[in-house]
């Protein structure tokens, strides 16, 4: 597969969403269009179990509008997936046939197991958490999965979601305290019916719009310095506090709450109650948020069907780092070289006992090396600022937000002044000792980057030797590297501060003896 453009239409119980993707080997998977319509299809299920004509017509009209959009984009490959509202409708066969006959669009009604699986697939291919319980609470169903070491062990789908819970437990617009008591009892009873999640003490990962909205609201509340919820983590106490605060607000206050979509104002407290109840049953202290869910699972599955090497759930960051590096003009050969040289220099510095060897530190340095100075693609003179912004302000699958900020600080390192400017909004994330380590690692990367300043991949090895008076850095190259030698001598002061002694640099061409 060289290039692919496809669309996923997700027919949920609360919303119907169209997302367009493209995939290529070099760029990876990219989303380039996203449109949502609030439909609340679950409310059109009649007491008889059928979806009403009004609901079916609403769905048909929405699909018709999406079809016209897809024609404008000239996208032929389309996957339409329906979840709980259509699945639970007793006339779902009629609904599917009508969309095929009237619009020529094939709707695939996902089973409960399929819906849970695709959510799991999205999580393990976008997050580094090895084991967790996931919850995807939609409008009409709630999917729970358990995975360990990124292997799916159990799935279950409950036939309730935020919209159906509102119908069954909330008389007016906003839930009352008495209604909350009944709801909590119901949710706890339901979750306790799954013995495989009781007291497993794993993190909870929230999938879907409700969990994303909760993360956005909480970030606004605490003046979080970045606007991204993927892999954002909240504690059980954070969830309980937010539940109390939002639970005391009026409908109008909720509609105007920063971070909360107006169409979720009447159901967000119900979602919070579900998350809190699940955390109690699981005995979990951590609630993580995934921006990736059903739709991403569907497209990952679709791409992987044609290219089995497109994704690797055990190597998520490196796949995405390769994509980002390519996007900003880095060849794969250069990315590998910078990572290798950074590892060599770190090990040499540890050998001199300047650092104590730490596997996690080495992994961090290698990761940052792959993205070092990508901001050059935008402007050479302001590469440091652009690099920090590009990394800090995009969700990078496979790493936590704290890990992402560490990589941003290392990959953008220019000098101590710039480092302190960039770290200032995040200074409470890192101790003084951690900040010093990050500065030192950044200095290593700045020096290493200079060893390939001409982009010819000439350097092959870097070693350090200590004498009584100085440290000698020997750079082995495949050919003459005048530009690299000039750059290394310009930047040696960063390592001299680290070593607290003079640094002498020698360049040697492989096979030559001086």
CORPEDA-V815093 format. One record per residue. N is the residue number from 1. PHI is phi in radians with two decimals (none if undefined). OMEGA is omega in whole degrees, -180 to 180 (999 if undefined). Layout:
<<N,PHI,OMEGA> <N,PHI,OMEGA>>
This chain:
<<1,none,179> <2,-1.57,-177> <3,-2.64,-176> <4,-2.56,173> <5,-2.17,-176> <6,-2.53,180> <7,-2.25,174> <8,-2.00,172> <9,-1.93,-176> <10,-1.83,179> <11,-1.63,-179> <12,-1.68,179> <13,-1.39,-179> <14,-1.82,-177> <15,-2.28,171> <16,-2.10,-172> <17,-2.27,175> <18,-1.94,177> <19,-2.24,-180> <20,-1.91,-177> <21,-2.26,166> <22,-2.31,180> <23,-2.38,169> <24,-2.50,-177> <25,-1.05,-177> <26,-1.38,-177> <27,-1.44,-176> <28,1.30,-178> <29,-1.63,-180> <30,-2.29,174> <31,-1.57,-180> <32,-2.25,176> <33,-2.86,-176> <34,-2.65,-178> <35,-2.34,-174> <36,-2.31,172> <37,-2.23,176> <38,-1.39,-176> <39,-2.06,-176> <40,0.85,-177> <41,-1.02,-179> <42,-1.04,-178> <43,-1.30,-180> <44,-1.68,175> <45,-1.39,-176> <46,-1.38,176> <47,-0.94,179> <48,-1.28,-179> <49,1.77,180> <50,-1.48,169> <51,-1.43,-177> <52,-1.20,177> <53,-1.04,179> <54,-1.07,179> <55,-1.17,180> <56,-1.12,180> <57,-1.15,177> <58,-1.05,179> <59,-1.08,-180> <60,-1.06,-180> <61,-1.13,179> <62,-1.14,179> <63,-1.13,177> <64,-1.07,180> <65,-1.17,178> <66,-1.17,179> <67,-1.07,179> <68,-1.14,177> <69,-1.10,-179> <70,-1.12,176> <71,-1.15,177> <72,-1.10,180> <73,-1.49,-179> <74,1.00,177> <75,-1.77,-178> <76,-1.75,-177> <77,-1.49,-174> <78,-2.30,174> <79,-2.07,179> <80,-1.94,-177> <81,-2.11,178> <82,-1.89,-178> <83,-1.97,-163> <84,-0.99,-174> <85,-1.04,180> <86,-1.32,-179> <87,-1.04,-176> <88,-1.42,179> <89,-1.25,-178> <90,-1.20,179> <91,-1.84,-177> <92,-1.16,176> <93,-1.09,178> <94,-1.10,180> <95,-1.09,-180> <96,-1.08,-180> <97,-1.09,-179> <98,-1.16,179> <99,-1.13,178> <100,-1.22,-177> <101,-1.25,-175> <102,-1.43,-173> <103,-2.07,-175> <104,1.21,-177> <105,-2.00,-178> <106,-1.60,179> <107,-1.78,178> <108,-1.75,178> <109,-1.47,-177> <110,-1.29,173> <111,-1.29,178> <112,-1.05,-179> <113,-1.16,179> <114,-1.13,-180> <115,-1.07,179> <116,-1.14,-178> <117,-1.10,-177> <118,-1.17,174> <119,-1.12,176> <120,-1.02,-178> <121,-1.03,179> <122,-1.14,-177> <123,-1.12,-174> <124,-1.23,177> <125,-1.70,179> <126,-2.40,-178> <127,-2.31,-179> <128,-1.61,-179> <129,-1.03,-174> <130,-1.35,-176> <131,-2.48,-177> <132,-2.95,167> <133,-1.90,178> <134,-1.83,174> <135,-2.36,175> <136,-2.14,-179> <137,-1.70,178> <138,-1.72,179> <139,-1.40,-174> <140,-2.19,178> <141,-2.63,178> <142,-2.31,-179> <143,-1.74,178> <144,-2.11,173> <145,-2.30,172> <146,-2.18,174> <147,-2.31,177> <148,-2.32,-176> <149,0.89,177> <150,1.12,175> <151,-1.98,-178> <152,-1.26,-179> <153,-1.87,-175> <154,-2.51,172> <155,-2.42,174> <156,-2.70,177> <157,-2.13,174> <158,-1.60,-177> <159,-1.44,176> <160,-2.44,176> <161,-2.54,-175> <162,-1.09,-178> <163,-1.24,-180> <164,-1.22,176> <165,-1.11,178> <166,-1.11,180> <167,-1.09,-173> <168,-1.57,-172> <169,-2.14,-176> <170,-2.09,-178> <171,-1.35,-179> <172,-1.90,-177> <173,-1.25,-176> <174,-1.96,-177> <175,-1.22,178> <176,-1.61,-180> <177,-1.11,179> <178,-1.13,178> <179,-1.14,178> <180,-1.09,-180> <181,-1.04,180> <182,-1.15,180> <183,-1.13,-179> <184,-1.07,179> <185,-1.08,179> <186,-1.10,-177> <187,-1.10,-180> <188,-1.10,179> <189,-1.07,-180> <190,-1.11,-177> <191,-1.21,178> <192,-1.18,180> <193,-1.28,178> <194,-1.87,-175> <195,-1.06,-176> <196,-1.34,174> <197,-1.94,-176> <198,-1.19,176> <199,1.02,178> <200,-1.42,174> <201,0.95,177> <202,-1.66,174> <203,-1.08,171> <204,-1.71,175> <205,-1.98,179> <206,-1.56,180> <207,-2.01,172> <208,1.79,-173> <209,-1.09,-179> <210,-1.14,180> <211,-1.18,178> <212,-1.08,180> <213,-1.08,179> <214,-1.09,177> <215,-1.10,180> <216,-1.13,179> <217,-1.10,-178> <218,-1.15,178> <219,-1.10,176> <220,-1.09,-178> <221,-1.09,-175> <222,-1.77,-179> <223,0.94,-180> <224,-1.08,-170> <225,-1.32,175> <226,-2.25,-177> <227,-1.87,180> <228,-2.77,-177> <229,-1.87,-178> <230,-1.16,-178> <231,1.15,172> <232,-1.30,-176> <233,-2.11,175> <234,-2.13,177> <235,-1.61,176> <236,-1.04,179> <237,-1.13,177> <238,-1.03,-179> <239,-1.11,-179> <240,-1.11,179> <241,-1.11,-180> <242,-1.14,179> <243,-1.06,179> <244,-1.18,-177> <245,-1.16,-179> <246,-1.24,-180> <247,-1.17,180> <248,-1.69,-177> <249,-1.57,174> <250,-1.39,179> <251,-1.05,-180> <252,-1.13,179> <253,-1.14,179> <254,-1.14,180> <255,-1.08,-178> <256,-1.76,-177> <257,-1.33,179> <258,-1.06,178> <259,1.64,-177> <260,-1.81,175> <261,-1.16,-177> <262,-1.01,-178> <263,-1.29,177> <264,-1.88,-175> <265,-1.03,-176> <266,-1.57,-177> <267,-2.16,-174> <268,-1.14,179> <269,-1.16,178> <270,-1.12,178> <271,-1.13,178> <272,-1.06,177> <273,-1.08,180> <274,-1.16,180> <275,-1.11,-180> <276,-1.12,179> <277,-1.12,180> <278,-1.16,179> <279,-1.07,178> <280,-1.16,-179> <281,-1.15,-179> <282,-1.31,-173> <283,1.08,-177> <284,-1.84,177> <285,-1.82,-173> <286,-2.21,177> <287,-2.08,-180> <288,-1.82,-176> <289,-2.01,175> <290,-1.92,173> <291,-1.32,-177> <292,-1.69,-178> <293,-2.62,-174> <294,-0.89,-176> <295,-1.06,179> <296,-1.15,176> <297,-1.08,178> <298,-1.11,-178> <299,-1.27,175> <300,-1.06,179> <301,-1.10,-178> <302,-1.20,179> <303,-1.19,-178> <304,-1.09,178> <305,-1.12,179> <306,-1.84,-178> <307,-2.54,-173> <308,-1.22,-179> <309,-1.67,-176> <310,-1.17,-177> <311,-2.33,177> <312,-2.52,-175> <313,-1.14,178> <314,-1.64,-175> <315,-2.47,-169> <316,-1.15,-176> <317,-1.08,-175> <318,-1.07,177> <319,-1.10,-178> <320,-1.34,175> <321,-1.12,177> <322,-1.09,179> <323,-1.11,-179> <324,-1.15,179> <325,-1.05,178> <326,-1.08,-179> <327,-1.04,-178> <328,-1.89,167> <329,1.46,179> <330,-1.66,174> <331,-1.39,179> <332,-1.11,179> <333,-1.10,180> <334,-1.17,179> <335,-1.04,-180> <336,-1.14,-179> <337,-1.08,-179> <338,-1.06,178> <339,-1.11,-179> <340,-1.16,180> <341,-1.14,178> <342,-1.10,178> <343,-1.11,-180> <344,-1.05,-177> <345,-1.17,178> <346,-1.07,180> <347,-1.10,179> <348,-1.15,179> <349,-1.11,177> <350,-1.13,-180> <351,-1.09,177> <352,-1.44,177> <353,1.14,171> <354,-1.32,173> <355,-2.04,166> <356,-1.58,-176> <357,-1.01,-179> <358,-2.48,-176> <359,-1.03,-180> <360,-1.14,178> <361,-1.14,179> <362,-1.07,180> <363,-1.10,178> <364,-1.09,-179> <365,-1.10,180> <366,-1.12,179> <367,-1.15,-179> <368,-1.16,179> <369,-1.06,-178> <370,-1.17,-178> <371,-2.06,-175> <372,-1.07,174> <373,1.02,178> <374,-1.12,179> <375,-1.16,175> <376,-1.00,-179> <377,-1.04,-179> <378,-1.53,180> <379,-2.82,-175> <380,-1.12,-176> <381,-1.14,-178> <382,-1.97,-175> <383,-1.03,-177> <384,-1.10,-180> <385,-1.08,-179> <386,-1.15,180> <387,-1.07,-180> <388,-1.05,-178> <389,-1.10,-176> <390,-1.08,-178> <391,-1.42,-176> <392,-1.18,-172> <393,-1.94,171> <394,-2.35,177> <395,-1.24,178> <396,-1.94,-178> <397,-1.01,175> <398,1.73,177> <399,-2.40,177> <400,-1.36,180> <401,-1.16,177> <402,-1.17,177> <403,-1.08,179> <404,-1.08,-180> <405,-1.19,176> <406,-1.07,179> <407,-1.12,179> <408,-1.06,-180> <409,-1.17,180> <410,-1.27,-175> <411,-1.20,-179> <412,-1.80,-172> <413,-1.07,177> <414,-2.11,176> <415,-2.85,-177> <416,-1.08,-178> <417,-1.07,179> <418,-1.13,179> <419,-1.00,-177> <420,-1.15,176> <421,-1.17,-177> <422,-1.24,-175> <423,-1.41,-172> <424,-0.92,180> <425,-1.15,-176> <426,-2.02,-172> <427,-1.06,179> <428,-1.38,176> <429,-1.39,-172> <430,-2.26,176> <431,-1.24,178> <432,-1.05,179> <433,-1.15,178> <434,-1.13,179> <435,-1.11,177> <436,-1.11,178> <437,-1.03,-179> <438,-1.11,176> <439,-1.09,-179> <440,-1.13,179> <441,-1.14,177> <442,-1.08,178> <443,-1.10,177> <444,-1.06,-178> <445,-1.17,178> <446,-1.09,178> <447,-1.13,-179> <448,-1.05,-179> <449,-1.08,178> <450,-1.15,-180> <451,-1.30,175> <452,-2.39,-173> <453,-1.12,180> <454,-1.51,179> <455,1.09,-180> <456,-1.75,179> <457,0.96,-175> <458,-1.41,-177> <459,-1.26,-180> <460,-2.19,-177> <461,-2.70,175> <462,-2.35,180> <463,-2.32,180> <464,-2.18,174> <465,-2.26,-178> <466,-1.86,174> <467,-1.95,-180> <468,-1.17,-173> <469,-1.92,-172> <470,-2.73,171> <471,-1.94,180> <472,-1.86,176> <473,-1.79,-180> <474,-1.82,180> <475,-1.86,178> <476,-1.61,-177> <477,-2.19,178> <478,-1.49,-178> <479,-2.75,176> <480,-1.01,-176> <481,-2.39,-176> <482,-1.14,-179> <483,-1.10,-180> <484,-1.16,179> <485,-1.12,178> <486,-1.08,-177> <487,-1.16,-180> <488,-1.08,179> <489,-1.23,175> <490,-1.15,-172> <491,-1.77,-177> <492,-1.15,-180> <493,-1.04,179> <494,-1.14,178> <495,-1.37,178> <496,-1.11,176> <497,-1.12,180> <498,-1.22,-177> <499,-1.42,-176> <500,1.06,174> <501,-2.81,-179> <502,-1.21,178> <503,-2.15,175> <504,-1.89,-176> <505,-1.98,177> <506,-2.13,175> <507,-1.80,180> <508,-2.24,177> <509,-1.46,-179> <510,-0.92,177> <511,1.54,179> <512,-1.76,175> <513,-2.00,-180> <514,-1.47,999>>
